[in-house]
Structures are given as structure tokens and as C-alpha cells.
């Protein structure tokens, strides 16, 4: 009985994952605008300047 419950749970999770990918295929592929330093290309965290110290374009 326990194996049957685990199997049904895993099948339900797989179905939810498939429908989630069909509905939102590009959710994490596009970076936020301005999230990287234009000079060195590193990701910026917060509103302050980049640690590289260069001013971007």
C-alpha cells in the first residue's frame, strides 16, 4: 500500500512538472535588464556600484 501511494505521488508530481514546463517554458532563461555590469559582465547585487570599480558604458 505504501509503494502504491508513493508511485501515485511521483506520477502526480511528474504530470505537474510537465504542465508547468508547457505553460512557462521561458521562465528562467532571460536575465533581468541591467543585472550585469556592462564593463566586466559580472552579476550586480543591489543598487551599489560593481566591485570591479569600473564605470560601465
N, C-alpha and C positions, 0 to 999 in steps of 0.2 A: 504494500500500500504506500509506503514511503517513497519507493522508487517511482511509482506511478505519479505521485504528486510532484516530485522533483522534475520528472520528464515533462509534465504539463506546464510547469512553471518555466522551464527553459524554452519550450516551444513558444509560449506566450511572449517571453522576452525577445525571442528571435523575430517574431511577427511584428512586434512594436518597433524593433530596430529597423526592419526593412521598410515599414511605412514611414518612419522618421527620416530615413535617407531619401525616400522618394519625395517627401514633402519639402525638405530643406537640404537640397544637395550641395549648396554652396555656403553653408552657414559659417564655416571657419576658414575658408580659403582666401578671403580677401582681407588684407590688413587694414587697420584704421588709417585714415588720411592723416599724415603728419606724425605718425607714431615712430618714425625712424629719423635719425639725424641725417640731414642732407650732405654733411661733409664726410662722415665716416660710415654711415649706414647702420650703426647700432640702434637697437630699440631704445626709445626715450621713455622713462618712467617719471611721471609727474610733470609739473609745469616749468621746472627749472631748466638751466642750460645742460647741454650734453657734457659728460665727464671728459671728452676729448679736448674741450676748451676751444675748439674752432667754431667760428661763426659760419653757418651754412649759407647757401645761396639764397 
